[in-house]
Structure formats: structure tokens, C-alpha cells
Amino acid sequence: MQDVNPSDLTLWPTLRHLYPLWREQWRLVLVGLVCALAFTGLSLAIPILIQRTIDEAIVGGDSGLLLPFLGLILVIAAFRFGVNFVRRYSTARIGIAVEARLRGMMYDAYLRFPRAFYDRHATGEVISRATNDIYPVRYFIGWGVVQAIQSVMMLVGAAIVLISVNARLTLIAALAMPPIAVLTYVFAHKVFPISRVVQAKKGNLTEATDEAVIGIEMVQAFGRENDVRSRFGDRAEAVRVETMRQAGIEARFLPGLIFLPSLAIAAVLYFGGKDAIAGTLTIGEFTLFITLLLQLVWPLEALGWIINLGQRATAAASRSFAWLGSIKALAEPADPAHLPDGPLTIRLEHVRFSYGVGSEVLSGVDLEVAPGEIVAVCGATGAGKTSLLNLLPRFYDPTDGRVLVGGIDSRHLGLAELRNSVALVTQKPVLFSVPLRDNLLAGRPDADWADVLAACEAAGVAAFVDGLPDGYDTLIGERGVNLSGGQRQRVALARALVARSRVIVLDDPMSAVDTETERHLVATLRPAVAGRTVLISGQRLSTILVADRAVVLKDGRIVENGLPQDLIRLGGAFAELFGDETLAA
């Protein structure tokens, strides 16, 4: 999809961007349009038959025509009912299909977007654009577009019929059209800005709700219920205020779009009635005028609602299209290189990195990790450890310098191959709401179960799995809520071991486990990762001692590099970092 500036999107450009999605449902669209045309024709036929019934059967005194005309009217009405049913059903399916397609596009885009995108946007906003912002699009692209075409067909068809009967009376009835057009234009331009504001406020409300649910433990633990409730209340009130503003605009304009056709009917009643009394207009023709004008009230009213719905859809779609068109995934090479076989070397050359604001997090880092080597990355909080480790699976690209995996610049590798080769365990691992077995197999679904059991033994999962209600088939709650923090970390470590990735990145993987469990994990980790290249960070010296070598980051640079025991004896930054722990080492 091409780049989109949301401020440039109005109704017609939005339709242009939605057209490819609409076109995918061309069979249903064709059915809807054919039914709309048939419905229009049948709706025009009924008043014409009523006119003939009055003029030829009732006024003309030919009672033999009464039942045939009545029967024909009933048959046409029945056909119109069927056509209207098919039209409504097909347009509903169009809207649902487009909604599903657009939501799928948003979800696929979310999976491709770089980590930097999620650093800048709250979860609630991301969820809102894939939910709240799609509903108006569904109703507009499904019901609204075909209904608008049908309304225009009805207006044109009725105008042709009325002109053929009495051009003068048709002109009188048409005098209401210019005010309706002006009112519609003003209404559209007033409702669009407020519709965009309403969608944005709804996104803010979803964000507040999401944050409260995700952080419920901290909210309750620190007694922040009133603050969260107040924040939610403020955003809910903002939605209410803006929605009421929108409702006020609709209340001022939509009744006018209904009232003006009534004026046209009143004018026809007056002038047409005089013509009927004078005999220049038959009773049947007079009835035809009134019946058709009454039938036009809904199409005219529908156009007002459709414009309103279109403006809401435009406001919503502009937000979605803005992300689909402007957020770029990490660039992948057209002809990607491939990693060599065997253990992989990791090399960072003059790497600089920043998150786009503030000072650099990494300022010229040079580091080489030999194939099969375990290197610990140490440093105080904020030193850049996590940022450095996140460069390896290419969650971010360095702002300068290169990250080489297996001797190849990571930017020259396909993301799928790179990330299949780099397993990651974070301090706060994410588990899925599926059985424990499926969480363990997430990185390698076809793994032999013996390999899974061996990984669980090495990662300490086997120590607690028998205590779970259904063992390995226990359903893990959202984000692993029914496991302790240490248990989640052990499951994540086992998952990484099962994946058999040739590079393992462990970002403080034992921060939530007790010291006894940590000793067990340190003892089993080295043989479990034998032959793999490992980078590990941690806040405990006992975790770091599993490494062959340690480097210390300070102010975005490596200031020490060597064997952990040698760095302890050196008494420099490494020794200061772990303090009294070095005395017992």
C-alpha cells in the first residue's frame, strides 16, 4: 500500500484506498449492485401500477382490471422483498469480508513492524486501530456504498418517471434538492474533523483500559486503584464529550435532511392538488407523484446517514492507512546471504546505537564472540546490555557500524533465517495462552520429545512440572500468569534450548529464580549449550561465572574484557559492579 498522510484523506481518497479490498469481493459486489438495480426498478414499477389501477380500473370504471393489477402489485412486492433480502445479505458479507481482510492486514503489519514501532506506541493504541477503527469501515464499505448507489439510482429513476408524467410538477418537487445538497456538504465538512477526534479519544480509552489490566498487580499492590480509575474516567469523559459533540452536529443536520423532502411533498400536494382539481392531472398521476416522493424520503435520508458513516469510516481508515502506508518493516535484502554451517561467530564492529532521542546507548562497541564461546555482558543498569543483545536477532539495526553473524552482516541475511538461528530469553519472558507443551515447542514444533525432556531437565522445568495440574498439558494462562516469575524464566530457557539455535542470547535469564535453583541452572547450562555461541547478561556474579569471558559496558563502551576470575583480581569496573560477591568467588 502506498504512503498515506492521514490529514490528506477525505471521503473519495479513502474510497480509492479501500477499493482494492472491495474489488476482492467483486462477485458479492456484483450481486449487490444487480439487486440494487432490480430493487430500484421494482420500487418504481409499483407506483406506476398504482397509477394505472386508479386511472384505468377505479376512475375508469373497469373493475375487471382491479384484481389483475392488484395481483401484479403483490407479485412485484414479493420479488422486491426477495431482492432486498439478497442485497442486504450480500452487502453484509462484503462488509464482514473487508473488515476481516483489513484486520488481517493490520495484524500482519504488526508482525512485520520493527521493535522501535512498539517503543513509540502504547499497546492500547495498537489494539484500538485493529478493532475500534475497523468497525465504521465495515459498515460503510458493506452497507453504505451499495446503499448510496441504490439511493442515487432511485433518485434518477424517479426523476425520469416524474418528468415523463409532469415536468412542471417535477421541477417544483426538485426545488428542495439544492438546499439538501448544501446541507449535506456542510454536514460532511463539520462531522469529519470531530469523527477523527472521537476515534483518537476511543484509542486513548482503550490504551488506559489495557494498561490497567496488564498492570493490575502493581495497581493493587500500590493501592493505585483511585488513580487508575480517575485516569480511565477522564478518558471516558473525553470520549463522551466528543461523542456528544458529534451527536449534536448530527442532531442539527440530519433532521433537516429529512424535513426538506417533506417540504417537497407539501408543495406537490398543493400544486398537484390544484392541477388534479382542474383536470390537468389525473388522480392516478397525482397519487404517483405522492407515492414516489414518499419513497424518496428514505433514499434522501439514507444519503445523509451514508455521508455521516462515510466520514466516520474516513476518520477511522485514515488512522489505519497511516500505519499501513508509513511504518516500514526492517528492510530485507532482495538476494539474502545464507549462514554457514556449524557454530557461528558473533562480531560487533564499531557499533553505535540510539533510540532516536537523547544520547547514544552504545558508542563504538567492538566485540567478537568465538564459535561455541560463552561471553557475559555486564554493566550497571542503563549501560546498554539489553540494547546490545537486541541487535543480534535484529530487533534494531545499529545507527552506525555492523553486527556480523557467521561473518555476514545481519542486514544481508533474511530475517527468518537469522531469527531461527538466534534464540532469545529475556528477563521478563512472554509465554502464550496454550499448554506448557506447546510453549516449549514454540521455537521448534517438530522437536523430538526426548530433546524437550532433556531441555526441561537442564532448565529446571522438570523440577516443578509434576506439581502442575496436568503436567506438560497444563494450560498456561495469559502471559504465564499461573506460573511464578522464576518458573516462567525456566520455561523460556527450556524453550530456547529446544529450539537448537546456534546462537543463544540470555538477557538476565535467572533474575527471578532463587539462589539454589540458580546454582543448579549454572551447573547444567554449560553442557546444555555446548557447541553454541552464547551471550548472557546478569546481575549476579554466580550467573556471570558460567561464562568463558566477560565484558563490562560503561557509558556505551566496553571498558573491561577478560576471564571473570581475572577481572575480579584486577579490582576494576567488574569487581566494583559485583561488590561483596567477588569476595566469595
Backbone torsions as a table, in degrees:
resi	resn	phi	psi	omega
1	MET	NA	137.7	-176.9
2	GLN	-71.0	162.4	-179.7
3	ASP	-60.9	142.5	-176.1
4	VAL	-131.6	129.8	171.2
5	ASN	-98.3	114.5	-173.7
6	PRO	-61.2	-27.1	179.3
7	SER	-71.2	-18.9	-179.8
8	ASP	-89.0	-9.8	-174.4
9	LEU	-82.3	118.0	169.3
10	THR	-117.9	-167.0	-170.1
11	LEU	-59.8	-52.4	-174.5
12	TRP	-68.6	-43.4	174.3
13	PRO	-59.3	-35.6	177.8
14	THR	-63.7	-42.8	176.6
15	LEU	-59.5	-38.0	-179.5
16	ARG	-64.6	-40.2	179.2
17	HIS	-72.1	-30.7	179.2
18	LEU	-81.6	-18.1	-174.0
19	TYR	-55.5	-43.1	179.1
20	PRO	-58.8	-36.2	178.2
21	LEU	-69.9	-38.2	179.0
22	TRP	-66.3	-39.7	-177.7
23	ARG	-65.1	-29.5	178.1
24	GLU	-60.5	-24.9	179.7
25	GLN	-102.1	37.2	-169.7
26	TRP	-61.7	-30.9	178.9
27	ARG	-65.8	-45.6	177.9
28	LEU	-66.8	-37.3	177.7
29	VAL	-62.3	-43.6	179.1
30	LEU	-61.7	-43.6	177.6
31	VAL	-60.3	-44.6	-179.6
32	GLY	-62.5	-42.2	-178.8
33	LEU	-69.7	-40.9	177.2
34	VAL	-62.3	-43.1	178.4
35	CYS	-65.5	-37.6	177.7
36	ALA	-63.3	-42.1	178.1
37	LEU	-65.0	-43.7	179.2
38	ALA	-64.0	-41.7	179.6
39	PHE	-61.5	-41.0	179.1
40	THR	-63.1	-47.6	179.9
41	GLY	-60.9	-43.9	179.7
42	LEU	-66.6	-37.4	178.9
43	SER	-65.9	-33.8	176.7
44	LEU	-75.3	-30.7	-177.6
45	ALA	-68.2	-35.6	-176.5
46	ILE	-62.6	-49.4	177.1
47	PRO	-61.2	-35.6	178.5
48	ILE	-63.6	-41.9	177.8
49	LEU	-67.2	-36.1	176.3
50	ILE	-62.6	-42.1	178.5
51	GLN	-60.8	-44.6	179.8
52	ARG	-67.5	-36.8	178.1
53	THR	-60.9	-43.6	-178.9
54	ILE	-68.9	-49.3	-174.6
55	ASP	-71.8	-41.0	-173.4
56	GLU	-93.1	-37.2	-176.1
57	ALA	-93.6	-47.8	-174.4
58	ILE	-83.5	-61.1	-179.2
59	VAL	-68.6	-38.3	-179.1
60	GLY	-74.3	-12.9	175.8
61	GLY	76.6	16.0	179.7
62	ASP	-97.2	86.6	-175.6
63	SER	-65.9	-21.5	179.2
64	GLY	-65.8	-20.3	178.8
65	LEU	-86.2	-12.4	-172.2
66	LEU	-62.8	-52.6	-178.0
67	LEU	-67.0	-42.8	176.8
68	PRO	-58.6	-43.8	178.6
69	PHE	-63.8	-44.2	-179.6
70	LEU	-62.0	-43.5	178.6
71	GLY	-62.3	-41.5	178.8
72	LEU	-64.0	-40.3	177.8
73	ILE	-61.6	-42.6	-180.0
74	LEU	-65.8	-40.6	178.4
75	VAL	-63.0	-44.9	178.9
76	ILE	-62.9	-41.3	178.9
77	ALA	-62.3	-39.7	178.3
78	ALA	-65.6	-43.3	176.9
79	PHE	-61.6	-41.2	179.9
80	ARG	-62.5	-38.8	176.9
81	PHE	-59.5	-47.5	-180.0
82	GLY	-63.3	-43.1	179.5
83	VAL	-63.4	-40.8	-179.3
84	ASN	-66.0	-37.6	177.3
85	PHE	-62.0	-49.0	-178.9
86	VAL	-62.7	-40.2	-180.0
87	ARG	-63.2	-45.9	-179.2
88	ARG	-66.4	-39.8	-179.6
89	TYR	-66.1	-44.0	-178.3
90	SER	-66.7	-41.8	179.6
91	THR	-68.4	-32.9	175.1
92	ALA	-63.3	-41.2	177.9
93	ARG	-66.2	-35.3	176.4
94	ILE	-60.4	-49.8	-178.8
95	GLY	-60.6	-43.2	-179.4
96	ILE	-65.8	-40.5	179.9
97	ALA	-66.0	-43.2	179.1
98	VAL	-65.7	-40.5	177.6
99	GLU	-59.2	-47.6	-179.9
100	ALA	-63.4	-40.0	-179.4
101	ARG	-65.8	-44.7	-179.1
102	LEU	-67.7	-39.4	177.6
103	ARG	-65.1	-38.9	176.5
104	GLY	-63.3	-39.8	177.1
105	MET	-61.7	-42.3	179.1
106	MET	-63.6	-44.3	-177.5
107	TYR	-65.7	-43.2	177.0
108	ASP	-60.6	-40.2	178.7
109	ALA	-64.6	-40.3	178.6
110	TYR	-60.0	-36.9	179.6
111	LEU	-70.5	-26.7	-179.4
112	ARG	-89.3	-24.7	-174.6
113	PHE	-60.8	144.1	180.0
114	PRO	-71.4	162.5	-179.9
115	ARG	-58.6	-31.0	-179.2
116	ALA	-59.5	-31.5	177.6
117	PHE	-60.4	-44.5	-177.5
118	TYR	-75.1	-18.9	173.1
119	ASP	-69.9	-29.3	-173.7
120	ARG	-96.3	-15.5	-174.1
121	HIS	-124.6	134.9	179.4
122	ALA	-70.1	151.2	-178.8
123	THR	-58.6	-41.4	-179.2
124	GLY	-60.5	-38.9	178.6
125	GLU	-66.3	-41.0	179.4
126	VAL	-62.7	-44.3	179.7
127	ILE	-65.2	-41.5	-176.4
128	SER	-61.2	-39.7	-177.6
129	ARG	-70.7	-21.2	177.7
130	ALA	-95.8	-1.2	-179.4
131	THR	-127.8	-75.7	-175.5
132	ASN	-56.4	-38.8	-173.6
133	ASP	-78.3	-8.2	-177.3
134	ILE	-96.6	-25.7	-177.9
135	TYR	-59.6	-48.1	178.7
136	PRO	-61.0	-34.2	178.5
137	VAL	-64.1	-40.9	-179.7
138	ARG	-58.8	-50.1	-175.8
139	TYR	-70.0	-34.2	-179.7
140	PHE	-72.5	-48.3	-174.9
141	ILE	-72.7	-25.6	178.0
142	GLY	-85.8	-76.4	-176.6
143	TRP	-72.8	-43.8	-167.8
144	GLY	-63.9	-47.5	-173.1
145	VAL	-66.4	-49.3	-179.0
146	VAL	-66.1	-37.9	177.6
147	GLN	-64.1	-37.4	177.7
148	ALA	-64.0	-43.9	178.8
149	ILE	-63.3	-41.5	179.1
150	GLN	-64.5	-39.3	179.3
151	SER	-64.3	-41.7	177.7
152	VAL	-65.1	-42.8	176.2
153	MET	-56.3	-43.8	-177.7
154	MET	-65.5	-41.2	179.6
155	LEU	-64.8	-45.5	-179.4
156	VAL	-66.0	-46.5	-179.9
157	GLY	-62.3	-43.4	179.1
158	ALA	-64.0	-39.1	179.5
159	ALA	-62.0	-41.6	179.6
160	ILE	-63.5	-44.8	179.9
161	VAL	-63.7	-45.4	-176.6
162	LEU	-67.2	-40.3	178.7
163	ILE	-62.8	-39.5	179.5
164	SER	-65.1	-24.6	179.8
165	VAL	-87.7	-49.2	-177.0
166	ASN	-159.3	102.5	-175.9
167	ALA	-65.1	-39.5	-178.3
168	ARG	-62.4	-46.5	-179.3
169	LEU	-67.8	-33.6	176.6
170	THR	-64.2	-40.6	178.6
171	LEU	-63.2	-40.9	178.2
172	ILE	-60.7	-45.6	-179.7
173	ALA	-64.6	-32.2	-176.8
174	ALA	-76.3	-9.7	-179.8
175	LEU	-62.1	-20.9	179.0
176	ALA	-79.1	-15.2	-174.3
177	MET	-67.1	-44.7	178.9
178	PRO	-58.6	-45.3	176.0
179	PRO	-60.7	-36.6	178.1
180	ILE	-63.5	-42.2	179.9
181	ALA	-63.5	-43.4	179.3
182	VAL	-64.3	-44.9	-179.6
183	LEU	-61.9	-41.7	179.3
184	THR	-63.6	-42.9	179.9
185	TYR	-62.3	-47.7	-179.2
186	VAL	-64.0	-42.4	-179.6
187	PHE	-60.0	-45.8	-178.9
188	ALA	-60.6	-41.0	-177.4
189	HIS	-76.0	-21.0	177.4
190	LYS	-86.3	-34.9	-173.5
191	VAL	-81.7	-24.6	-176.4
192	PHE	-63.8	-50.8	-178.8
193	PRO	-60.2	-41.3	-178.5
194	ILE	-69.2	-30.8	177.4
195	SER	-64.1	-39.4	177.7
196	ARG	-64.6	-39.7	179.0
197	VAL	-64.9	-42.7	180.0
198	VAL	-60.0	-44.9	179.8
199	GLN	-62.2	-40.3	179.3
200	ALA	-65.2	-42.0	178.9
201	LYS	-64.7	-37.5	176.6
202	LYS	-64.2	-37.2	175.7
203	GLY	-62.3	-41.4	177.4
204	ASN	-62.7	-38.8	179.4
205	LEU	-66.2	-43.1	177.3
206	THR	-61.6	-38.9	178.4
207	GLU	-61.1	-46.0	-180.0
208	ALA	-63.6	-40.2	178.7
209	THR	-63.6	-46.2	-178.1
210	ASP	-62.5	-44.3	-179.0
211	GLU	-63.3	-38.8	-179.9
212	ALA	-66.3	-40.6	-178.7
213	VAL	-69.8	-46.3	-179.4
214	ILE	-62.9	-39.8	-176.6
215	GLY	-99.1	26.7	-174.1
216	ILE	-60.5	-33.2	-180.0
217	GLU	-62.0	-46.7	-179.4
218	MET	-70.4	-35.9	178.4
219	VAL	-59.2	-47.2	-178.4
220	GLN	-75.2	-37.4	-177.5
221	ALA	-64.3	-36.9	-178.2
222	PHE	-101.9	11.5	176.4
223	GLY	61.1	39.5	-176.4
224	ARG	-96.3	16.8	-177.4
225	GLU	-55.7	-43.5	-178.1
226	ASN	-65.7	-38.4	178.8
227	ASP	-65.7	-44.6	179.7
228	VAL	-65.4	-41.4	178.8
229	ARG	-62.9	-39.6	179.4
230	SER	-66.3	-41.8	179.0
231	ARG	-63.2	-44.7	177.6
232	PHE	-62.8	-42.9	-179.9
233	GLY	-61.2	-40.7	179.1
234	ASP	-62.6	-43.1	-178.1
235	ARG	-73.0	-36.1	175.7
236	ALA	-64.3	-38.7	178.2
237	GLU	-66.2	-37.0	177.2
238	ALA	-63.1	-41.0	176.5
239	VAL	-62.9	-43.4	-179.3
240	ARG	-62.4	-44.3	-178.0
241	VAL	-63.0	-47.8	-177.7
242	GLU	-69.2	-35.5	177.2
243	THR	-66.6	-36.9	177.1
244	MET	-67.3	-36.5	175.3
245	ARG	-61.6	-43.1	177.5
246	GLN	-63.2	-43.3	179.2
247	ALA	-63.7	-34.6	178.1
248	GLY	-64.6	-41.8	177.1
249	ILE	-63.0	-45.1	179.0
250	GLU	-62.0	-39.9	-178.8
251	ALA	-66.2	-30.3	179.9
252	ARG	-77.8	-35.6	-170.6
253	PHE	-99.9	-41.2	-174.6
254	LEU	-63.3	-40.8	176.2
255	PRO	-60.4	-32.4	177.7
256	GLY	-65.6	-36.2	178.6
257	LEU	-69.1	-20.9	175.0
258	ILE	-88.2	-35.3	-175.3
259	PHE	-71.1	-39.5	-175.8
260	LEU	-61.8	-41.1	174.4
261	PRO	-60.8	-30.8	178.1
262	SER	-66.0	-33.8	175.7
263	LEU	-64.7	-38.8	177.5
264	ALA	-62.5	-41.1	178.6
265	ILE	-64.0	-41.3	179.3
266	ALA	-62.9	-40.2	179.0
267	ALA	-64.8	-40.5	178.7
268	VAL	-66.9	-38.5	177.7
269	LEU	-59.8	-40.7	-177.2
270	TYR	-72.6	-58.0	-175.4
271	PHE	-72.5	-39.8	177.5
272	GLY	-66.4	-37.7	177.0
273	GLY	-62.3	-41.3	178.0
274	LYS	-63.6	-40.9	178.7
275	ASP	-65.2	-39.5	179.1
276	ALA	-64.9	-38.8	178.1
277	ILE	-66.2	-37.9	-179.2
278	ALA	-76.3	-13.4	178.5
279	GLY	88.8	4.3	178.0
280	THR	-85.0	-7.1	178.4
281	LEU	-137.0	126.3	-179.0
282	THR	-72.5	161.3	178.3
283	ILE	-62.3	-39.1	178.4
284	GLY	-64.1	-41.9	178.4
285	GLU	-66.1	-38.7	177.0
286	PHE	-61.9	-44.2	178.2
287	THR	-63.8	-38.7	177.7
288	LEU	-57.9	-46.2	179.0
289	PHE	-58.6	-49.9	-176.6
290	ILE	-64.7	-43.1	-178.5
291	THR	-63.5	-44.4	179.9
292	LEU	-66.4	-40.5	178.7
293	LEU	-64.4	-37.2	176.5
294	LEU	-65.5	-37.1	177.4
295	GLN	-69.1	-23.4	-179.7
296	LEU	-82.4	-12.6	-179.4
297	VAL	-60.3	-46.1	-179.1
298	TRP	-66.1	-46.9	177.1
299	PRO	-56.8	-39.4	178.5
300	LEU	-68.2	-41.6	177.2
301	GLU	-64.9	-41.0	-179.6
302	ALA	-61.7	-36.8	178.9
303	LEU	-60.9	-38.7	176.6
304	GLY	-63.0	-45.9	178.6
305	TRP	-65.2	-38.5	-179.3
306	ILE	-65.6	-40.5	176.9
307	ILE	-63.2	-41.9	177.0
308	ASN	-61.2	-47.1	179.1
309	LEU	-64.5	-38.4	178.4
310	GLY	-62.7	-39.4	178.8
311	GLN	-67.7	-38.2	176.8
312	ARG	-65.3	-43.4	178.8
313	ALA	-63.5	-38.2	178.6
314	THR	-63.4	-44.4	179.5
315	ALA	-62.3	-41.4	-179.4
316	ALA	-71.4	-46.1	-176.9
317	ALA	-65.6	-33.2	-178.8
318	SER	-61.1	-34.7	178.6
319	ARG	-69.3	-44.0	-179.8
320	SER	-67.5	-46.1	-178.4
321	PHE	-64.9	-30.7	179.6
322	ALA	-60.6	-41.2	178.4
323	TRP	-74.9	-42.9	-178.3
324	LEU	-62.3	-32.5	-175.7
325	GLY	-94.2	-22.7	-170.6
326	SER	-112.7	-23.5	-179.6
327	ILE	-84.0	119.6	-176.4
328	LYS	-99.1	131.5	172.9
329	ALA	-70.6	162.6	175.5
330	LEU	-57.5	132.5	-175.6
331	ALA	-67.0	134.7	175.1
332	GLU	-110.0	144.3	-178.6
333	PRO	-68.0	145.2	178.0
334	ALA	-65.2	-35.0	179.3
335	ASP	-127.1	81.2	-171.2
336	PRO	-67.6	146.5	172.8
337	ALA	-76.6	168.5	-179.3
338	HIS	-125.0	144.5	-178.2
339	LEU	-70.1	146.6	176.3
340	PRO	-72.3	164.2	177.3
341	ASP	-73.6	161.1	174.6
342	GLY	84.3	-176.6	179.4
343	PRO	-57.8	149.7	-173.2
344	LEU	-111.9	140.8	171.6
345	THR	-88.6	148.7	176.4
346	ILE	-118.3	130.0	179.1
347	ARG	-139.5	127.9	174.0
348	LEU	-107.0	124.7	-177.5
349	GLU	-116.1	111.7	174.8
350	HIS	50.1	44.7	-174.0
351	VAL	-78.6	125.9	171.0
352	ARG	-119.1	145.6	-178.8
353	PHE	-153.5	138.8	171.6
354	SER	-143.9	159.6	-179.6
355	TYR	-89.4	13.0	176.5
356	GLY	96.4	-16.5	177.4
357	VAL	-133.2	146.1	178.1
358	GLY	76.1	-163.0	-175.4
359	SER	-81.3	169.3	178.9
360	GLU	-67.4	142.0	175.0
361	VAL	-85.3	-39.4	175.5
362	LEU	-120.7	133.7	-173.0
363	SER	-127.9	71.4	176.7
364	GLY	85.4	58.5	-178.6
365	VAL	-90.1	129.6	172.9
366	ASP	-119.4	123.9	-177.6
367	LEU	-153.6	136.8	174.3
368	GLU	-127.2	131.8	177.5
369	VAL	-116.9	118.8	-176.8
370	ALA	-70.7	156.6	177.4
371	PRO	-56.9	128.2	179.2
372	GLY	80.7	1.1	-179.1
373	GLU	-86.6	148.9	174.1
374	ILE	-109.0	118.5	-179.5
375	VAL	-119.6	130.3	177.5
376	ALA	-94.9	132.1	176.7
377	VAL	-105.1	114.7	-173.6
378	CYS	-115.3	164.2	177.4
379	GLY	157.7	161.2	178.2
380	ALA	-69.1	168.4	177.2
381	THR	-58.7	130.9	-179.3
382	GLY	87.0	5.0	-177.9
383	ALA	-74.7	-19.1	178.8
384	GLY	112.1	12.8	-176.8
385	LYS	-61.7	-53.2	-177.6
386	THR	-63.5	-38.6	179.1
387	SER	-61.8	-42.6	178.8
388	LEU	-63.2	-45.4	-178.1
389	LEU	-66.4	-32.5	180.0
390	ASN	-71.2	-14.0	176.4
391	LEU	-74.8	-23.5	-173.8
392	LEU	-69.2	-47.8	174.2
393	PRO	-80.9	9.2	179.0
394	ARG	60.1	45.4	168.2
395	PHE	-68.7	-29.5	175.0
396	TYR	-135.8	157.9	170.1
397	ASP	-102.5	144.5	176.4
398	PRO	-65.1	147.7	177.1
399	THR	-74.2	-19.7	174.7
400	ASP	-157.6	154.3	-178.7
401	GLY	87.7	-172.0	-175.3
402	ARG	-136.2	148.5	169.2
403	VAL	-113.9	116.3	-177.3
404	LEU	-108.8	130.3	176.5
405	VAL	-117.4	121.2	-176.2
406	GLY	60.8	29.5	179.2
407	GLY	80.8	4.6	-177.3
408	ILE	-116.7	133.9	175.5
409	ASP	-56.6	128.2	-176.0
410	SER	-58.9	-25.3	179.2
411	ARG	-73.6	-13.0	178.8
412	HIS	-97.0	1.0	179.4
413	LEU	-102.1	150.5	171.8
414	GLY	-66.8	138.9	-177.5
415	LEU	-59.1	-40.2	-177.7
416	ALA	-61.5	-45.8	-179.3
417	GLU	-66.5	-41.7	-179.4
418	LEU	-61.6	-49.6	-174.3
419	ARG	-74.6	-23.4	172.1
420	ASN	-70.5	-20.1	-178.2
421	SER	-96.8	-8.4	-178.2
422	VAL	-123.7	111.9	176.9
423	ALA	-95.1	141.4	-173.5
424	LEU	-125.6	133.3	171.2
425	VAL	-124.4	121.2	-177.2
426	THR	-101.8	167.6	179.1
427	GLN	-62.6	-36.6	177.6
428	LYS	-119.3	80.2	-173.8
429	PRO	-67.3	151.3	177.2
430	VAL	-100.6	124.8	173.4
431	LEU	-111.4	152.4	-176.3
432	PHE	-96.5	156.9	-179.6
433	SER	-80.3	62.6	178.3
434	VAL	-137.8	169.8	177.6
435	PRO	-56.4	154.7	179.8
436	LEU	-54.2	-40.3	179.9
437	ARG	-54.9	-45.2	-177.6
438	ASP	-71.1	-31.9	175.3
439	ASN	-65.0	-39.8	-179.7
440	LEU	-68.1	-31.1	-177.3
441	LEU	-92.5	5.3	-173.4
442	ALA	-58.3	-37.1	-178.1
443	GLY	-87.6	-12.4	-178.7
444	ARG	-156.7	79.9	-173.8
445	PRO	-58.7	-25.8	-176.3
446	ASP	-96.0	16.8	-176.9
447	ALA	-64.4	144.3	174.1
448	ASP	-67.9	139.2	-175.4
449	TRP	-64.4	-27.9	176.4
450	ALA	-62.6	-38.3	176.6
451	ASP	-65.3	-37.5	178.5
452	VAL	-64.0	-45.5	179.9
453	LEU	-63.0	-39.1	178.8
454	ALA	-65.2	-41.1	178.0
455	ALA	-65.3	-38.8	179.5
456	CYS	-67.1	-35.3	176.6
457	GLU	-66.0	-45.3	-178.6
458	ALA	-66.9	-35.1	-175.9
459	ALA	-91.4	-0.2	176.9
460	GLY	83.0	9.7	177.2
461	VAL	-71.7	-35.2	-179.0
462	ALA	-60.9	-23.1	-177.8
463	ALA	-71.1	-23.1	-178.2
464	PHE	-122.0	-7.5	-172.9
465	VAL	-65.3	-31.5	-179.9
466	ASP	-68.2	-19.5	178.5
467	GLY	-84.8	-6.3	177.8
468	LEU	-80.3	150.5	-174.6
469	PRO	-53.8	-44.2	-176.6
470	ASP	-122.4	25.9	179.1
471	GLY	58.5	-131.1	-179.1
472	TYR	-70.3	-13.2	178.1
473	ASP	-95.1	7.3	178.4
474	THR	-65.5	130.6	178.4
475	LEU	-74.2	122.3	178.5
476	ILE	-85.1	127.0	-178.8
477	GLY	-68.7	173.8	-178.4
478	GLU	-55.5	127.8	-178.2
479	ARG	59.3	24.2	178.1
480	GLY	69.8	33.6	-171.6
481	VAL	-64.5	-26.2	-178.8
482	ASN	-90.9	13.4	172.4
483	LEU	-118.3	154.0	175.2
484	SER	-73.7	167.4	179.3
485	GLY	-59.9	-41.9	178.9
486	GLY	-66.1	-37.5	177.9
487	GLN	-66.1	-39.4	178.0
488	ARG	-62.2	-41.6	179.9
489	GLN	-64.4	-38.8	-179.8
490	ARG	-68.5	-38.3	176.2
491	VAL	-63.0	-42.7	179.8
492	ALA	-63.9	-38.9	178.6
493	LEU	-66.0	-42.5	177.7
494	ALA	-63.2	-40.2	178.7
495	ARG	-59.5	-41.6	179.1
496	ALA	-66.7	-37.8	179.1
497	LEU	-68.4	-38.4	179.1
498	VAL	-63.6	-35.0	-175.4
499	ALA	-63.1	-21.6	-179.9
500	ARG	58.1	30.2	175.2
501	SER	-67.0	147.3	-176.4
502	ARG	-80.8	-13.8	173.8
503	VAL	-125.8	132.2	177.7
504	ILE	-121.5	128.9	179.0
505	VAL	-112.2	117.2	-177.3
506	LEU	-115.8	104.4	-177.4
507	ASP	-96.5	93.4	-178.5
508	ASP	49.6	58.8	-169.8
509	PRO	-78.0	-6.5	-176.2
510	MET	-122.4	20.2	-175.2
511	SER	-65.1	-26.1	-174.8
512	ALA	-102.6	3.0	-179.0
513	VAL	-97.5	156.8	178.8
514	ASP	-76.1	167.4	-173.5
515	THR	-64.9	-35.7	179.8
516	GLU	-66.3	-44.0	177.8
517	THR	-64.7	-37.4	179.1
518	GLU	-62.7	-41.2	179.1
519	ARG	-60.6	-40.5	178.3
520	HIS	-64.2	-43.7	-178.2
521	LEU	-66.2	-40.1	179.4
522	VAL	-63.3	-38.6	-179.0
523	ALA	-68.8	-34.2	-176.2
524	THR	-93.8	-13.6	-173.1
525	LEU	-69.6	-43.5	-176.2
526	ARG	-58.8	-51.2	178.3
527	PRO	-66.2	-29.2	-178.3
528	ALA	-69.7	-29.2	-177.2
529	VAL	-106.2	14.2	-177.8
530	ALA	-56.3	133.0	-179.9
531	GLY	86.4	-4.7	178.6
532	ARG	-107.2	150.9	176.6
533	THR	-87.3	126.0	-171.5
534	VAL	-127.8	133.2	167.6
535	LEU	-118.0	130.5	-175.4
536	ILE	-134.3	140.4	172.2
537	SER	-120.9	157.5	179.4
538	GLY	-170.6	163.8	179.7
539	GLN	-103.7	-5.0	179.8
540	ARG	-112.2	138.7	179.1
541	LEU	-62.7	-35.5	-179.2
542	SER	-61.8	-30.1	175.4
543	THR	-73.3	-41.1	-176.3
544	ILE	-67.3	-30.5	-175.6
545	LEU	-68.4	-9.2	174.8
546	VAL	-71.0	-17.1	-172.9
547	ALA	-82.6	153.9	172.9
548	ASP	-75.6	-29.7	-174.5
549	ARG	-151.6	152.1	178.6
550	ALA	-128.3	144.4	172.4
551	VAL	-123.7	147.8	-178.0
552	VAL	-115.9	124.5	175.9
553	LEU	-95.1	136.0	174.9
554	LYS	-149.8	127.1	-178.1
555	ASP	54.7	36.1	175.3
556	GLY	80.1	9.1	-179.7
557	ARG	-130.0	155.6	174.0
558	ILE	-83.2	119.3	-176.3
559	VAL	-107.0	-17.7	176.5
560	GLU	-144.2	149.1	-176.8
561	ASN	-155.3	120.1	179.4
562	GLY	170.4	-173.7	176.8
563	LEU	-65.5	140.2	-179.0
564	PRO	-54.7	-43.0	-178.7
565	GLN	-64.6	-37.9	178.2
566	ASP	-66.7	-38.6	-179.9
567	LEU	-67.8	-32.5	176.2
568	ILE	-64.4	-46.6	-179.5
569	ARG	-65.9	-29.2	-179.8
570	LEU	-64.3	-32.4	176.9
571	GLY	73.5	22.1	-179.2
572	GLY	-95.3	-138.8	-175.0
573	ALA	-60.9	-39.0	-179.8
574	PHE	-63.4	-47.1	-179.5
575	ALA	-64.0	-40.6	178.9
576	GLU	-64.8	-34.3	-176.4
577	LEU	-63.7	-40.1	-175.3
578	PHE	-102.2	-4.6	168.8
579	GLY	55.6	-127.2	-174.3
580	ASP	-64.4	-20.7	179.2
581	GLU	-60.6	-30.5	-177.7
582	THR	-68.9	-22.9	-179.0
583	LEU	-69.4	-31.3	-178.6
584	ALA	-90.8	-6.6	-175.5
585	ALA	-77.2	NA	NA
